[in-house]
């Protein structure tokens, strides 16, 4: 396995990522998975290798994998802005489709929570995404009072500039615009897998069923018994994701 650091420029911001490629002997081009993280729960923990470990696990199955930080998180620049996240993901897809190692006909989006919402939004408009897997995806975003949310994001370093957002209502409307319930039907006829824990304390499982009801075929929903919100830390959930990827995308 080879790992390459990648820096993209989106809206004059650095978007930092890592490309994982299977080692020698793997057939080129590779089926590819783009992993989209969610909104951080807190200040980053030094040495947390959650997404790199997931990328390695997927890569060992013969997939190229791209992980990255949306704006306002990790080593990327800027401030957390969900509409900006959609532009970050589009730029990532643009980049991946230029690579000879990437099979553009087998480019899957694997999103978690808000990253899953962004994946649904982008895939509904960008047919280069050949399939979508959502983990703990909200059906919609509702923020009656945005100020506590802004302060929480500021406290964990996801909003970094003191004058951001310049227009609070416009920033909040970005979340409302990206609500997946409006776009999930646009993924069909490409395959969609919805994975959700029945003990999700952040996004109620009812939202997964709403998305499933609205989505077109082919679609599948899998409820992981006992699983909470952070599905990337749940071995059963990630085994389900791996099996689905290998069945749908590796051949």
SULZI-V291365 format. One record per residue. N is the residue number from 0. RES is the residue in one small letter. SS is DSSP state (A for helix, B for strand, O for the rest). OMEGA is omega in degrees with one decimal (NA if undefined). D_FIRST is the distance of its C-alpha to the first C-alpha in Angstrom with 1 decimal. Layout:
((N/RES/SS/OMEGA/D_FIRST) (N/RES/SS/OMEGA/D_FIRST))
This chain:
((0/x/O/177.9/0.0) (1/x/B/-179.3/3.8) (2/x/B/-177.9/6.7) (3/x/B/174.8/10.1) (4/x/B/-177.7/13.5) (5/x/B/173.2/16.0) (6/x/B/177.5/19.7) (7/x/B/175.4/22.0) (8/x/B/178.1/25.8) (9/x/B/-178.4/27.7) (10/x/O/-179.1/31.4) (11/x/O/176.3/31.2) (12/x/B/173.1/28.7) (13/x/B/173.3/25.3) (14/x/B/-172.5/22.7) (15/x/B/179.9/19.6) (16/x/B/176.3/16.2) (17/x/B/177.9/12.4) (18/x/B/178.1/10.2) (19/x/B/-179.9/6.8) (20/x/B/175.7/5.6) (21/x/O/-176.9/4.5) (22/x/O/-178.6/4.2) (23/x/O/179.9/7.8) (24/x/O/178.0/10.5) (25/x/O/-177.6/9.8) (26/x/O/177.6/12.9) (27/x/O/2.0/13.4) (28/x/O/-176.2/14.5) (29/x/B/162.6/12.5) (30/x/B/-168.5/14.5) (31/x/B/177.7/13.9) (32/x/B/174.4/14.8) (33/x/B/-175.9/16.4) (34/x/B/-177.9/17.2) (35/x/B/-176.0/20.6) (36/x/O/178.0/21.9) (37/x/O/177.0/25.5) (38/x/O/-178.4/28.2) (39/x/O/178.1/27.7) (40/x/O/-178.3/29.9) (41/x/O/176.7/30.7) (42/x/O/-178.3/29.8) (43/x/O/178.5/26.0) (44/x/O/179.2/25.4) (45/x/O/177.6/23.8) (46/x/O/176.9/20.6) (47/x/O/-176.7/20.2) (48/x/O/-174.8/16.6) (49/x/A/-177.1/17.6) (50/x/A/172.8/15.7) (51/x/A/178.0/12.5) (52/x/A/177.1/12.6) (53/x/A/178.9/13.5) (54/x/A/178.5/10.7) (55/x/A/-179.4/8.1) (56/x/A/-179.9/10.6) (57/x/A/-178.2/10.9) (58/x/A/179.6/7.4) (59/x/O/177.0/7.5) (60/x/O/175.7/10.6) (61/x/O/180.0/9.4) (62/x/O/160.1/10.2) (63/x/B/-176.5/9.4) (64/x/B/174.7/10.6) (65/x/B/171.7/12.9) (66/x/B/-177.5/14.7) (67/x/B/174.8/17.7) (68/x/O/170.0/21.0) (69/x/O/178.2/24.1) (70/x/O/-179.7/27.0) (71/x/O/-178.6/28.7) (72/x/O/174.4/25.8) (73/x/O/-176.9/23.3) (74/x/O/178.4/22.8) (75/x/O/-178.9/24.2) (76/x/O/172.4/27.8) (77/x/O/-177.0/30.8) (78/x/O/-178.8/32.3) (79/x/O/-175.5/31.5) (80/x/O/-169.5/33.0) (81/x/A/175.4/32.1) (82/x/A/173.9/33.2) (83/x/A/177.2/31.2) (84/x/A/179.7/28.1) (85/x/A/177.5/28.8) (86/x/A/175.1/28.7) (87/x/A/-177.6/25.5) (88/x/A/177.4/23.8) (89/x/A/178.6/25.5) (90/x/A/176.5/24.2) (91/x/A/178.3/20.6) (92/x/A/175.7/21.3) (93/x/A/-179.1/23.0) (94/x/A/-176.7/20.0) (95/x/A/-177.6/17.5) (96/x/O/174.6/20.0) (97/x/O/-171.2/20.1) (98/x/O/177.5/16.5) (99/x/O/-179.4/16.4) (100/x/O/-175.2/12.9) (101/x/B/173.6/14.6) (102/x/B/-176.1/17.1) (103/x/B/178.6/20.0) (104/x/B/179.5/21.9) (105/x/B/-179.0/19.3) (106/x/B/-175.7/18.7) (107/x/B/173.0/19.3) (108/x/B/177.9/20.5) (109/x/B/-173.7/20.0) (110/x/B/-179.6/22.6) (111/x/B/175.9/24.1) (112/x/O/-179.4/27.8) (113/x/A/174.7/28.8) (114/x/A/174.4/25.4) (115/x/A/177.7/26.2) (116/x/A/177.7/29.6) (117/x/A/178.8/28.2) (118/x/A/178.6/25.8) (119/x/A/-179.8/29.0) (120/x/A/-176.2/31.0) (121/x/A/-177.5/28.6) (122/x/A/-179.9/27.8) (123/x/A/-177.7/31.5) (124/x/A/-174.0/32.0) (125/x/O/-173.9/28.9) (126/x/O/176.6/28.4) (127/x/O/173.5/25.0) (128/x/O/-172.7/23.7) (129/x/O/175.8/23.7) (130/x/B/-177.1/23.8) (131/x/B/171.7/24.1) (132/x/B/175.9/23.5) (133/x/B/176.1/25.6) (134/x/B/179.0/25.6) (135/x/O/-175.2/28.8) (136/x/O/172.5/30.0) (137/x/O/175.6/33.5) (138/x/O/-179.9/35.9) (139/x/O/178.0/37.5) (140/x/O/177.2/37.9) (141/x/O/177.4/41.3) (142/x/O/179.9/42.4) (143/x/O/178.6/46.1) (144/x/O/-173.7/46.0) (145/x/A/-171.7/43.1) (146/x/A/176.3/44.1) (147/x/A/178.0/42.8) (148/x/A/178.6/39.4) (149/x/A/-179.8/39.4) (150/x/A/177.4/40.4) (151/x/A/178.1/37.7) (152/x/A/178.6/35.0) (153/x/A/-176.8/36.6) (154/x/A/179.7/36.6) (155/x/O/175.6/32.9) (156/x/O/178.1/32.1) (157/x/O/166.8/31.2) (158/x/O/-168.8/34.5) (159/x/O/-177.4/34.8) (160/x/O/-173.8/37.7) (161/x/O/-178.9/41.2) (162/x/O/178.8/42.5) (163/x/O/-4.1/39.8) (164/x/O/-179.3/40.3) (165/x/O/177.6/43.1) (166/x/O/-172.8/44.4) (167/x/A/-176.9/43.8) (168/x/A/177.8/45.0) (169/x/A/178.2/42.8) (170/x/A/178.6/39.7) (171/x/A/178.5/40.6) (172/x/A/175.3/41.2) (173/x/A/176.6/37.6) (174/x/A/-178.5/36.7) (175/x/A/-178.8/39.4) (176/x/A/-174.7/38.3) (177/x/O/-177.9/34.7) (178/x/O/-172.3/36.0) (179/x/A/-178.4/34.1) (180/x/A/-179.7/37.2) (181/x/A/-167.9/38.4) (182/x/O/-170.7/35.4) (183/x/A/179.4/33.7) (184/x/A/-177.5/36.0) (185/x/A/178.1/34.5) (186/x/A/179.3/31.1) (187/x/O/8.7/32.8) (188/x/O/175.9/32.5) (189/x/O/-174.9/28.8) (190/x/B/178.1/27.6) (191/x/B/173.3/27.8) (192/x/B/175.1/26.8) (193/x/B/178.2/28.6) (194/x/B/-176.9/27.5) (195/x/B/174.7/29.9) (196/x/B/-178.6/31.1) (197/x/O/174.0/34.8) (198/x/O/179.1/35.1) (199/x/O/-176.6/33.6) (200/x/O/-176.8/35.7) (201/x/O/179.2/34.7) (202/x/O/-176.1/34.7) (203/x/O/-176.6/37.2) (204/x/A/178.1/36.2) (205/x/A/179.7/39.1) (206/x/A/176.3/37.1) (207/x/A/179.4/34.5) (208/x/A/176.0/37.4) (209/x/A/178.9/38.8) (210/x/A/-179.4/35.7) (211/x/A/-179.6/35.5) (212/x/A/-177.6/39.2) (213/x/A/-174.2/38.8) (214/x/O/174.0/35.6) (215/x/O/178.5/36.0) (216/x/O/-3.0/34.6) (217/x/O/-178.5/32.1) (218/x/B/179.4/31.6) (219/x/B/174.6/30.8) (220/x/B/177.5/31.3) (221/x/B/178.5/30.1) (222/x/B/-177.5/31.8) (223/x/B/-176.1/30.1) (224/x/O/176.9/32.9) (225/x/O/-176.1/33.2) (226/x/O/177.0/30.2) (227/x/O/-169.3/30.9) (228/x/O/-171.8/29.6) (229/x/O/-171.9/26.2) (230/x/A/178.9/24.5) (231/x/A/178.0/20.9) (232/x/A/-178.0/22.2) (233/x/O/-175.1/23.7) (234/x/A/-179.2/21.8) (235/x/A/179.5/24.1) (236/x/A/-178.3/23.7) (237/x/A/174.1/19.9) (238/x/A/176.0/20.2) (239/x/A/179.3/22.6) (240/x/A/-178.4/20.3) (241/x/A/-179.1/17.5) (242/x/A/-179.5/20.1) (243/x/A/178.3/21.7) (244/x/A/-178.3/18.5) (245/x/A/-179.5/17.9) (246/x/A/-173.2/21.6) (247/x/A/-162.4/22.2) (248/x/A/-172.5/19.2) (249/x/O/-178.4/17.0) (250/x/O/NA/19.8))
